[in-house]
Amino acid sequence: MLNFYRYDPTVKPPFPCGFEGLGEVVKTGANVKSISPHQPVAYMKNGSFSEYVVLSEREAIPLPNMKKEYLSLLVSGLTAGISLEKVGEMKQGLWAV
């Protein structure tokens, strides 16, 4: 699942500013099951500095509430996770001492 969250090297300037964002769902499509209007979500998509962003259901990460601290979990948290997995060779069930 980590590959889904990597930067897209095919995107070249100019492109809309912002890559990670938090927001509240305004409206959903008829077939959307996991997200509802007024649901706080996090997302990573070019243009996150825009007033409105259109997301697929897969791009919206449901949040329990709208805390600004969640924003740091996106790129910074995933970068740390990838580093621990790839460089640190961490495996599930192992503990660092």
C-alpha positions as CSV (number, residue, x, y, z in Angstrom):
1,M,0.0,0.0,0.0
2,L,2.9,2.4,0.5
3,N,3.5,2.7,-3.3
4,F,0.1,4.5,-3.6
5,Y,1.4,7.4,-1.5
6,R,4.7,8.1,-3.2
7,Y,5.3,11.3,-5.1
8,D,4.5,11.1,-8.9
9,P,7.7,11.8,-10.8
10,T,5.7,12.3,-14.0
11,V,4.1,15.5,-12.7
12,K,6.0,18.5,-14.1
13,P,5.6,22.2,-13.4
14,P,3.4,24.1,-13.5
15,F,0.9,22.2,-11.3
16,P,-1.5,23.3,-8.6
17,C,0.2,24.1,-5.3
18,G,0.0,21.9,-2.2
19,F,0.3,18.1,-1.9
20,E,-1.1,17.2,1.5
21,G,-4.3,18.4,3.0
22,L,-7.1,18.0,5.5
23,G,-10.7,18.9,4.8
24,E,-14.3,18.2,5.3
25,V,-16.3,16.3,2.7
26,V,-18.9,18.5,1.1
27,K,-20.6,16.0,-1.2
28,T,-20.1,12.4,-2.2
29,G,-21.0,10.4,-5.3
30,A,-23.9,7.9,-5.3
31,N,-21.6,4.8,-5.0
32,V,-19.4,6.1,-2.2
33,K,-19.6,3.9,0.8
34,S,-16.8,4.7,3.3
35,I,-17.0,8.5,3.3
36,S,-20.0,10.7,4.1
37,P,-20.7,14.5,3.9
38,H,-19.1,16.5,6.8
39,Q,-16.6,13.6,7.4
40,P,-13.1,15.0,8.1
41,V,-10.5,13.5,5.8
42,A,-6.8,13.7,5.0
43,Y,-5.5,13.4,1.5
44,M,-2.4,13.7,-0.7
45,K,-3.1,15.2,-4.1
46,N,-1.6,18.1,-6.1
47,G,-3.8,21.2,-5.6
48,S,-4.5,20.7,-1.9
49,F,-4.1,24.4,-1.3
50,S,-7.2,25.0,-3.3
51,E,-10.5,25.8,-1.7
52,Y,-12.1,22.6,-3.1
53,V,-10.5,19.4,-4.2
54,V,-12.2,16.5,-6.0
55,L,-11.0,13.2,-4.6
56,S,-11.8,9.6,-5.3
57,E,-13.0,7.5,-2.4
58,R,-9.6,5.8,-2.4
59,E,-7.8,9.1,-2.0
60,A,-9.8,10.2,1.1
61,I,-8.4,9.0,4.4
62,P,-11.2,9.2,7.0
63,L,-10.3,11.0,10.3
64,P,-12.1,10.9,13.6
65,N,-11.8,14.8,13.8
66,M,-10.1,17.7,12.3
67,K,-6.8,18.1,14.2
68,K,-4.0,19.9,12.4
69,E,-1.5,17.3,13.9
70,Y,-2.9,14.7,11.4
71,L,-1.3,16.6,8.5
72,S,2.2,15.7,9.6
73,L,1.3,12.0,9.4
74,L,0.9,12.1,5.7
75,V,4.3,12.8,4.0
76,S,6.5,13.0,7.1
77,G,4.9,10.0,8.7
78,L,5.0,7.9,5.5
79,T,8.6,9.0,4.8
80,A,9.6,7.8,8.3
81,G,7.7,4.5,7.8
82,I,9.3,3.9,4.4
83,S,12.7,4.7,5.8
84,L,12.2,2.2,8.7
85,E,11.0,-0.5,6.3
86,K,13.5,-0.1,3.5
87,V,16.7,1.3,5.1
88,G,16.1,0.0,8.7
89,E,14.8,-3.3,7.4
90,M,12.2,-3.3,10.1
91,K,9.8,-6.2,10.0
92,Q,6.4,-6.7,11.5
93,G,6.7,-8.1,15.1
94,L,10.2,-6.8,15.7
95,W,11.1,-4.3,18.4
96,A,13.9,-1.7,18.4
97,V,16.0,-1.6,21.6
